[in-house]
Amino acid sequence: MTTPGGSHRPRRVSLAGSTGSIGTQAIDVVRRSGGDLEVVALGANRSVEALLAQAVELRPEVVAVGDEQAASALAGRLPKGIELLAGPSALVALGEAGDVVLNAVVGFAGLPVTVSALRSGRRLALANKESLIAGAPVVQAARATPGAEIVPVDSEHCAIHQCLGPARHAALEAAPDLAQGPQADPSVRRLVVTASGGPFRGRTRAELEQVELADALAHPTWTMGPKITVDSSTLMNKGLEVIEARELFGVPLERIEVVVHPQSIVHSMVEFRDGATMAQLSLPDMRLPIGYALSYPARLDEPFGSIDWARLGRLDFEPPDPATFRCLSLAYEASRLGGSAPAWLNAANEVAVAAFLDKRLRWLQIAEVVEEVLDEHRPSLLAEVDDVLEADRAARAVAEAAVEARSGR
């Protein structure tokens, strides 16, 4: 990063969720950045030993631990000069640190970090799609803060971001009505979001009746945490990404399509009104979109995901099966309803997936729970973070009851 005086200094990075899959890969990106990136803040909820090892290596200015008991186990063990923050507000403080904030907190818990970063006028490298999906009205208002900017880390949205190009994003972020949500580039005809199809691609509903947890966690191309891996198996992850794409880029829902691409080489596409389609291609490696988001508009020198074109072989595409993978259709439905419905969808899915991981639900029952919760949706106005938290709480109560009714069936 070049300062106004012409000297070079590293871009200062704050990592929320530093011990998870995205966080640890981000640290690897920093290691390989040639000094262009510097971690100044780290945070996780309770992974004490992993945080300690990261702090010893990276020597940040701040380490945040959401769980106060876990934080007490870290007190006195950090290298000298590192400030320890503890408690529910600790991770939120990471949104005010550094030039760019990577939000890699898993699930809805990432919402306060997202809002904090944007209200602080920071660049947000967003790996926590749930916060934008559940709290879109609040997040869009925060996004209108001068200096605030979202660069997506999800490989699909990062691909779209790259296909649209820096000029379009500069215009988008400067739009006076950004608080009401972004306006679509008029030259864009549609967005095509690619999906690997997950571990159950091509299976019928009957074949999915007795799938086990280990089957759902065996993703064919990506290595991810358990929650997002299960979401990939149900195609809920793709449904959430459709909602996220609408919120990020302002393209109407009916112009956002999903196509199954099992090789996970084409990460998404943008079709323009003249018929031209632009796509971003690379081998599956999350370090590429992480590095892109942290260094944008510059690019790092490390070639993550570089393709040997002579050996690539083939690229296949097919339509998804929404009748079997109901979560995709439910996400579209929640997006059409708008308002607090996506928050209810997200909460229901988090509860159902947690129950599946605890072996209290069967795989097919995940969609059943989400559908039942959407049917019970009570619309509410989302003006502040507390409104989103209340919608989330209400939906979780309905979802827990739906899970309990099915436990042991």
KOLLUMKE-890425 format. One record per residue (C-alpha): residue in three letters; x, y, z. Coordinates in steps of 0.001 Angstrom, whole numbers, padded with zeros to 6 digits, always signed. Example, Ala and Ser with C-alpha at 12.3 -4.5 7.8 and 13.67 -1.06 7.14 Angstrom:
<pts>
ALA+012300-004500+007800SER+013670-001060+007140
</pts>
This chain:
<pts>
MET+000000+000000+000000THR+001459+003382-001002THR+000932+006388+001253PRO+000381+009966-000059GLY+004081+010670+000494GLY+005015+007798-001794SER+006280+005392+000876HIS+005018+001833+001139ARG+003333+000446+004226PRO+001467-002819+004725ARG-002315-002806+004632ARG-003483-003291+008222VAL-005862-006249+008587SER-008290-007111+011373LEU-009377-010779+011458ALA-012635-011655+013236GLY-013011-015436+013377SER-009291-015962+012909THR-009206-019581+014129GLY-011789-020978+011706SER-011271-022252+008179ILE-011424-018820+006488GLY-009421-017148+009256THR-006550-019631+009143GLN-006418-019441+005344ALA-006360-015648+005613ILE-003313-015891+007844ASP-001635-018036+005215VAL-002441-015342+002640VAL-000820-012749+004928ARG+002282-014929+005268ARG+002579-015116+001481SER+001792-011454+000791GLY+005415-010337+000705GLY+004822-007806+003467ASP+001854-006146+001727LEU-000516-007276+004507GLU-000124-007015+008282VAL-002478-008451+010916VAL-003136-005874+013645ALA-006119-007553+015358LEU-007238-011139+015901GLY-010374-012539+017437ALA-012383-015698+018040ASN-015087-016782+020425ARG-013249-019336+022519SER-010347-021051+020699VAL-007715-020113+023278GLU-004750-022227+022212ALA-005173-021476+018515LEU-005482-017751+019254LEU-002390-017847+021426ALA-000346-019513+018673GLN-001566-016935+016145ALA-000749-014055+018500VAL+002763-015366+019153GLU+003412-015611+015402LEU+001738-012413+014195ARG+002177-010051+017169PRO-001043-008077+016612GLU-001949-005019+018628VAL-005211-006546+019880VAL-006586-010036+020571ALA-010335-010362+021220VAL-012113-013327+022831GLY-015898-013383+022886ASP-016204-015923+025701GLU-015102-014322+028981GLN-014163-017650+030594ALA-011986-018529+027621ALA-010438-015076+027754SER-009420-015614+031374ALA-007484-018690+030256LEU-005553-016473+027837ALA-004830-013632+030254GLY-001143-013343+031122ARG-000047-015650+028296LEU-000021-013199+025397PRO+003247-011613+024261LYS+004011-008284+025894GLY+002268-005287+024405ILE-000791-007108+023055GLU-004120-005830+024405LEU-006661-008497+025392LEU-010359-007714+024927ALA-012976-010012+026449GLY-016724-010437+026417PRO-019630-010078+023978SER-018436-006698+022667ALA-014833-007823+022120LEU-015283-009084+018561VAL-017341-006009+017691ALA-014285-003889+018518LEU-012380-005673+015751GLY-014672-003925+013272GLU-013002-000639+014225ALA-009417-001848+013764GLY-007189-001819+010708ASP-007698-000683+007125VAL-009721-003773+006205VAL-011814-006048+008442LEU-012217-009700+007479ASN-015437-010980+009037ALA-015045-014763+009125VAL-017289-015333+012153VAL-019567-018299+011503GLY-023303-017698+011169PHE-025610-014966+012435ALA-023174-014126+015263GLY-021164-012163+012696LEU-023804-009416+012300PRO-022414-007008+014945VAL-018926-007232+013406THR-020310-006431+009944VAL-022237-003404+011193SER-019322-002186+013320ALA-016880-002320+010397LEU-019200-000471+008022ARG-020261+002172+010548SER-016550+002770+011187GLY-016062+003496+007489ARG-013855+000467+006959ARG-013507-001877+004044LEU-015304-005088+005000ALA-013965-008309+003508LEU-017182-010249+004011ALA-017008-013999+004536ASN-020035-013971+006844LYS-022933-014016+004383GLU-025515-014585+007128SER-025102-011072+008535LEU-025953-009437+005202ILE-028803-011865+004551ALA-030473-011629+007949GLY-029834-007958+008580ALA-029910-006477+005076PRO-031790-003238+005911VAL-029429-002476+008807VAL-026317-003472+006877GLN-027256-001415+003823ALA-027767+001658+005993ALA-024340+001125+007584ARG-022849+000592+004140ALA-023781+004184+003266THR-021211+005464+005815PRO-018475+007472+004038GLY-015495+005190+003391ALA-017439+001990+004020GLU-017116-000688+001369ILE-017920-004391+001030VAL-015647-006703-000930PRO-017090-010243-000787VAL-014960-013248+000145ASP-017390-015990-000907SER-015841-017378-004089GLU-019055-016859-006072HIS-019556-013227-005111CYS-015866-012488-005405ALA-016093-013845-008967ILE-019026-011549-009758HIS-017188-008627-008169GLN-014198-009287-010434CYS-016372-009662-013539LEU-018120-006357-012898GLY-014824-004483-012544PRO-013537-001664-010290ALA-015245+001221-012138ARG-018709-000221-011556HIS-017971-000799-007871ALA-016674+002725-007367ALA-019928+004059-008823LEU-021989+001679-006699GLU-020314+002611-003404ALA-020706+006336-004212ALA-024436+006064-004976PRO-026439+008521-002831ASP-029233+006005-002204LEU-026992+003140-001082ALA-028780+003082+002289GLN-031799+001751+000397GLY-029683-000957-001230PRO-027462-000912-004318GLN-028802-000251-007794ALA-028004-002805-010489ASP-025638-001883-013289PRO-028019-001393-016257SER-025614-003247-018553VAL-026046-006481-016544ARG-028672-008883-017879ARG-028247-011632-015282LEU-025950-013143-012688VAL-025192-016870-012891VAL-024122-018321-009540THR-022371-021670-009811ALA-022836-024554-007380SER-020719-027676-007011GLY-023876-029667-006269GLY-022343-030896-003025PRO-021907-034547-002046PHE-025460-035547-003032ARG-025576-034198-006584GLY-027775-036398-008793ARG-029377-038324-005935THR-033140-038710-005675ARG-035208-037900-002620ALA-035629-041610-001920GLU-031858-042080-001986LEU-031450-039277+000537GLU-033805-040769+003136GLN-031051-042430+005145VAL-027927-040357+004487GLU-025582-040032+007460LEU-023753-037034+008884ALA-020429-038244+007511ASP-021955-038376+004021ALA-023088-034738+004221LEU-019653-033623+005442ALA-017808-035263+002535HIS-017713-032314+000119PRO-016254-033286-003265THR-014230-030126-003983TRP-014063-027705-001015THR-012682-028054+002514MET-014905-025981+004812GLY-016322-025931+008327PRO-019162-028339+009211LYS-022015-025822+009074ILE-021254-024481+005603THR-020483-028008+004360VAL-023935-029206+005419ASP-025429-026091+003813SER-023666-027059+000601SER-025171-030543+000764THR-028731-029132+001037LEU-028071-026296-001468MET-029092-023850+001265ASN-025637-022358+000900LYS-026480-021557-002714GLY-029849-020140-001730LEU-028201-017861+000803GLU-025706-016815-001866VAL-028548-015836-004198ILE-029945-013548-001495GLU-026455-012186-000809ALA-025899-011487-004518ARG-029136-009514-004647GLU-028076-007431-001651LEU-024499-006917-002837PHE-025136-006062-006472GLY-028755-004878-006640VAL-029734-007297-009417PRO-033416-008354-009163LEU-034044-011847-007874GLU-035570-013065-011145ARG-032273-012263-012881ILE-030098-014335-010542GLU-029780-017975-011588VAL-028052-021026-010143VAL-026286-023589-012293VAL-024561-026744-011034HIS-020912-026959-012045PRO-019288-029966-010330GLN-015660-029079-011131SER-015879-025781-009166ILE-013582-024072-011682VAL-016012-021396-012920HIS-016870-019540-009728SER-019731-017457-011181MET-020612-015480-014292VAL-022090-012153-015344GLU-024067-011931-018576PHE-024356-008447-020062ARG-027234-007124-022120ASP-025300-007490-025390GLY-025018-011256-024827ALA-021399-011290-023634THR-020703-013415-020561MET-017717-012866-018274ALA-016589-015540-015839GLN-013848-015924-013249LEU-012057-019284-013324SER-009516-020813-010956LEU-008896-024055-009111PRO-010866-024317-005840ASP-008731-022378-003342MET-010345-019935-000920ARG-007052-018105-000499LEU-007621-016471-003884PRO-010864-014624-002940ILE-009473-013905+000528GLY-006362-012335-000965TYR-008446-010422-003502ALA-010682-008933-000798LEU-007781-008002+001477SER-005657-006369-001243TYR-008336-004904-003601PRO-007975-003025-005913ALA-004387-004275-006065ARG-003639-007965-006551LEU-001177-010107-004651ASP+001716-011791-006442GLU+000944-015282-005113PRO-000973-017298-007798PHE-003534-019141-005678GLY-005728-021455-007782SER-003703-021130-010987ILE-004964-023498-013735ASP-002919-025813-015950TRP-005120-025389-019033ALA-003542-028306-020887ARG-004745-030672-018142LEU-008092-029115-017209GLY-010070-031544-019370ARG-013714-030456-019170LEU-016233-028077-017662ASP-019771-029396-017058PHE-022962-027496-016246GLU-026464-028673-015367PRO-029589-027222-013746PRO-030181-027746-010017ASP-032960-030002-008737PRO-035063-027730-006484ALA-037727-030401-005961THR-035203-032646-004200PHE-033068-029882-002702ARG-035913-027825-001255CYS-033705-025372+000607LEU-032812-023599-002620SER-036484-022871-003384LEU-037122-021796+000205ALA-034312-019240-000010TYR-035830-017748-003164GLU-039194-017617-001389ALA-037724-015810+001626SER-035986-013312-000634ARG-039255-012590-002475LEU-041009-011988+000841GLY-038199-009653+001916GLY-038153-007715+005180SER-037546-010049+008107ALA-038195-013264+006125PRO-034508-013842+005223ALA-033631-013456+008912TRP-036190-016139+009748LEU-034847-018372+006977ASN-031291-018019+008227ALA-032202-018629+011877ALA-034285-021693+011016ASN-031480-023127+008943GLU-028856-022556+011659VAL-031049-024316+014227ALA-031856-027199+011874VAL-028248-027709+010787ALA-027074-027655+014412ALA-029665-030323+015202PHE-028491-032403+012243LEU-024865-032092+013398ASP-026042-033245+016853LYS-027857-036154+015157ARG-031251-034954+016393LEU-032573-034465+012840ARG-032309-036439+009639TRP-030919-034701+006576LEU-034270-034362+004783GLN-035792-032844+007922ILE-033558-029764+007634ALA-035709-028431+004789GLU-038885-029480+006623VAL-037930-027342+009634VAL-036997-024345+007498GLU-040269-024553+005569GLU-042331-024793+008751VAL-040584-021748+010213LEU-041146-019706+007045ASP-044823-020657+007164GLU-044932-019230+010718HIS-043006-016066+009769ARG-044276-012929+011476PRO-043078-009873+009503SER-041312-007155+011477LEU-039478-003923+010688LEU-035676-004194+010785ALA-034332-000705+011524GLU-031628-001460+014100VAL-029440-004382+015104ASP-031761-005099+018041ASP-034656-005555+015590VAL-032657-008163+013694LEU-031721-009887+016951GLU-035400-010050+017947ALA-036425-011497+014561ASP-033664-014058+014912ARG-034780-014930+018449ALA-038413-015376+017418ALA-037497-017580+014466ARG-035168-019728+016556ALA-037930-020389+019073VAL-040212-021644+016297ALA-037375-023687+014789GLU-036423-025299+018110ALA-040048-026371+018591ALA-040077-027815+015066VAL-036866-029737+015749GLU-038181-031032+019060ALA-041346-032280+017352ARG-039212-034332+014951SER-036500-035582+017310GLY-036465-039328+017469ARG-038737-039785+014466
</pts>
